[in-house]
Amino acid sequence: MNAYKYFETLSDRCKYIFNIIQKYGPLTKNQLLAKTQLKLTTLNRDIKNLIARKMIIETATAESTGGRKPALYDVNPCDFYVIGIDISRTYTQIIITNLKFSIMAEKRIDDTYELNEVIKIIPVNVSDLIKASNIDKSMIVGIGIGIVMELNTEVLYTKLIEEYHVPVSIDNGANAAVIGEHFLGFGKDKKNIAYIHCGVGIRTGVISSDILIRAINSSEDALGHMIVGNHGDLCSDENDGCVETYASIINITQKFICQEGKIGKRILNKNLNEISYIDVCHLAENNNVIAKKIISDSALHFGIGLANFIRLLNPQLIILSGPLIQHSQLFYDECKKVTLEQCHVINNTIEFNKGGYFENYSISVGASIMVIQEIINS
């Protein structure tokens, strides 16, 4: 039987039990009874069904409080697999996870390809990764994809459906990441969280009251196109002074090159046209006056936008991720400082996290979680 059919043919109650075990396991039967509020006879019957399908297993025994040690139930870490794909403007990442969302295999395609060309070669790369991992493709449960929203993924979607006959879930990358963080990451058991990816653009995913919030046209750039300057640079949306014009890695690099160009000297033994955002971040950390001012100014405007964002959505947790966060401690520290100064939250309990629970795999693992969640909730 195709692995997806094991899930598709489950009763809603079995899906519910599996979902709890996947999120909180390993759990004893008493812990499951407390979380599900089911009758013991019903729970026993459904656990037996899930074990027979090899979807959950007895992993060990818990400490006894007197008498026989209780069994622990967890999802099966073998036999079933999920594909997670992160398509960004600077790389594409393909991973295979088990049902515990541990990464079993991965492949990264860097930005040597144009994005629409990457779309065409993903099916072949997925197939190669499955073969190299000695995984039977019939054991693939689903495929989740986090994308930059301007991409047309219709051909990719069709090819993957035809090849694997499993659900393929596609959403913007920030939404995939925030779903993953909410289900299994730092946002687990929090009702309101925001995931913000700072890279070529500002990509934002938000969960409020345990519900994914979608912007107009399901875009992920609502924060990125918030206007925070009266006379800022022209943005791609034809407005002046958007957050993205201050805090994208492209604009930071261009501003540095423009200002250093007035001086006319080589930097880091490179010509100016060879300077990258990583170089600018490195120079700022080492007190280069121009780089430090550009990063600080970028963080100031980003922090103002983020403060507005917080006052509107009241998140308990802000996860800041992406290449700019990864390479600039100065940007992270300054934008966090400005945000807290500007949002004026009484008895502030807002948590900040740098990178997220899954670090550089937030979107790809989040995409894996996203497709399983859609299958469970279907």
N, C-alpha and C positions, 0 to 999 in steps of 0.2 A: 504494500500500500504506500502511496505517496505520503511523505511526512505531513504535509499540510492536511490531508484527510483525517489524520488522527485528531487534529484540532477542530476541523470543520464539523466532525460528527459528534463532538462532545456536547453534553447537555450544558445549559447555561450555568447550572449549579457546579458542575465539574470545572468549567472554565473559571468560575469565581474562586473555587478552592485552589486551582492551579495558580491563579494570579497572586493569591495571598502567599502561597509557598514560594513562588518565584521572587516576590518582593521581600519577604521577611525570613525565608527559610535559612537553615533548617529549623523546623518546629516540631514540638511534640504534639500528640493528639489533643492533650488538654489545652495547649496553646491555640491549636486550630479551633477547638470548640469555643474558646473565649473570643476569638476574632470573627468567627463565622456565625456564631449563635445558632448552629444547627444541632439537631438531635444526634446523639452518639450513633444510633443505628444508621441514620442517613449518612453521616460522615464516614463511618466504616465502609459502607457500600460504595461511596464515591472514591474513597482512597483506594479501595481494592480495584476499581475500574481504572484509575490513573496508573496504578502499579502494573496492571495487566498490559496496558498500552506502552509501558516503559517510559512514561512521561515524568513520573516521580519515582524515587527510590527510597528505601530505608538506608540512611547513611551511617548511622552509629546509634549509640544509646546515650541518653542524657543522664546527668547525675540523679540518683534516686533520693527522694525525700522520705523514703521508707518503703520497703518492699521491692518488687521487681523494677529494674531500671526501664524507663520508657523509651520507645523507639523515637528516632528523629527522622523526619521526612524532608526531603529536598528535591529540587528538580534534577532530572537526569543530566549530568554534564557530558554525556556521550550520546551518540546515535542521532541527535537532532541538531541542525545547524541553521544559522541565520546569516544572510549577507547584509552588510552595512556599507554604504557608499557615500563619501563626502566629496562633492564636486565644488571646488572654490575657484576663484580667479587665479590663484597662484599654484595650486596642486590639485590632484585627485587622489583620494585614499580609498582603497577597497579592503574590507576586512571580512573574515569569517569568524563568527562567535558561536559558542554553544548556548544552551538555554539559560545559563547563568551569566551570559554576556561577557564571558572571558574570551579574549582574542586568541584564536587558534592559528590564524594565518593572516598575513597582510601584504599588500602591494601598494606602492606609492608611485604616482606618475607626476613628475614635476612639470613646471610651466613651460616646457619646451614645445608644447603643442598649443594650437589655438583651441579655445574651448569647444567649438562646434566639431572639431576633429576628435577631441577627447571623447565626446559623446559617442562617436562612431566606433571607437576602439574598446570601450568599456566591456561590452559583452564578451569579446575574445579574452580580455584580461581576467574577467570573472571566471570564465571556463578554465583558463590556464591555472588560476589559483586553486580552484576546486580539484583539478587533476593532480597538481603538485602536492596537495594535502591528502591525497588518497581518500577523498570523500565521495561517496556515491551521491550523485546529484538528486536522486529521489529522496534523500534525507534533508534536503533544503526545505525549511518551513515557509520562509518568506524572504523578500528582498526590500530593504528600506533605503531610500535615497534622500540625502539632504543636498539641496542645490542653491545656487545663486538664481534669483527668480527670473532673470531675463532669458534664461535658457529654454529652448524648445526641446522637451524630452520625449515627445510623442514616439519617435522612432525607437529610442532606447527602451521605453516602456513596452512597446509592442514586441521587440526582439526578446526581451527577458521573459515576458509572459509566454511566448511561443516556445522558448527553450526549456523553461523550468515548470510551467503550469502551476505557479504559486502566486499568491497576492504580491503585488509590487506597490509599495506606498511611497509617494513622492511629496515632499514638502520643502519649504525653504530651510536652509541649514540651521538657522537660529532656532526655529521651531523644533526641529529634530533634537537639537542639543538641550533645549529647556525641558522637553518631554523626558529625555534620559536623566537629566539632573533631578527632576521632580520624582521620577519613579524609583531610582536607585542611587542617586548621587547625593550631593550636599543639600539638595532641596527636598530630600525624602522627608515626608511628614510635615512639610511646611506648605501652607495653602497659597502663599503669594511669593513668587520668585521671578527674577528677570535674568536672562542670559544675554550678554552683549559682546559681540565679536568685533574687535577693532582691527581692521586690515585695510584692504583696498577701499572698502566701504565700511559703514557702521551697520552691522546686522543685529537685529534685536528680536528675541523671543520672550514672551511673557505668559505666565500662568497666574491667574487671579481666582481665588476661591476654588482651587483645584481644576480650573477650566482654562484651556488654551485660548488666549485672546488673539483674534485675528484683526489686522489692520485692513484698510481699504485695499481691495484686490489681493488680499493675503500677502501684502508686501512685508519685508523685514527691515525696512529703512525708515520707519516712522521717527525714531530718534535721530537718525542720520540727517533727515531733512527738516528737523526742528530749527527755526531761525533764531540765532543767538547773537548776531552782529548786524548793525545797521548798514555798514559799508564793506561787507566781506566780499570774498571772491565769488564769481558766478558759479553756481552749482549745476549739476547735470539736469536738475529739475527746473532750471532757469530762474531760480531764486538766488538772491544775494545773502551770504552770511549763514548758510546752513552749517550745522555741527560738522558734517562730513568735509566741508571745505577747510576746516581747521585740523581735523583729527584723523584724516586718512593717511596711510603711509605714502601714497603718491604725492599728496599736497605738501606733506612735511618735507619730503625729499626735494620737490620742486622749489619750495621756498628757500631751503638751504642753498641749493645750487644757484638760485637767483641772487641771493645776498652775497655769497662767497664769490660769485662771478664778478661782482663790482670791485673786489679786491684783486682778483686775477692771479691766484696762486694755486698750486697743487695741494691736495689734501690727502693724507694717508698714502702718499706716493701714487695717487690716482689723478687722472684728469677728472674734471667736474662731471662730465657725462657718464663716468663710471661709478659715481657715488650712489650708494643704495640707502634705503631707510635704515638698514642695520648699522651702516657707518654713521649716520646722523645720530642714532640712539647711542652708539658707543662713544661718539665725541661728546655728546651731552653729559654722559655719565663721567667723563673725564674733564669736565669744566671748560669745554670749548664754548666761548661766550655766545656765538651766533647759534650754534646747535642747541645750547641750553635754553636760550630765549625762545626759540621756535617751539621746542618741546613743551616748555612751561606755558607759553601762550596757547598752544594746542590743548593742553590739559585744562587750562582755565575755561576756555569756551566749551569744551566737552563736559566739564564739571557743572557749568551753568545749565546746559541742556539736560544733564542727568538729574540735577536737582529738580528741575521742572517735571521731569519724567516720574520721579519718586513721589512728588506731591500729588500727581494725578492718579498713580496706580498703587501706592502704598505697599511696595514689596518688602518682605521680611529679609530677603537675601538678594544681593546683587552679585552676579558672577561676571567678572570682566576677563575676557579671553581674547585670543587672536595674536597675530605677530607683533603688533605694537605693544601690547601688554607684556608679551614674552620677552621682548628685547629692551624695554625701557622701564626700569624701576622708577625713574624720575616721573614719567608720565603717570604711572599707576598711583604713586604716592601723592602727587600734586592734584590729580583729578579727584581722588578720594577726599582729600582735604577740602578742596573747593566745594565739592558736592555737599559735604556735611555742614559746611559754613553757610551755604546758600539755601538748603532746604528747610532749615529752622524747625526740625522735628523735636517736639517736646518728649522727654524721656526716651531719647533715641535708642532703638533696639535693632537698627538696620545692620545686618551682617554683610561684609564684603568678602569675596573670595577671588583669588587670582588663579585663573586657569580652569577651575572646575574639577570635579571628582575624577573625570576621565582624561584630564590634561589635554594632550594633543589629539585625543580620539573622541572628543566630546560630540562632534557631529556624526561621525561614522557609527559609534556605539549608540548614540541617541537614535540614529536611523534604524538600527537593529531593534531597539526597544520599541520604537514607534510602530513598526510593522507588526510585531507580536501583540502590542496593545490593541491595534486595530482588529487583528484576528480574534483576540479574546472578547472584544466588545462588540463584534459583529453579530 
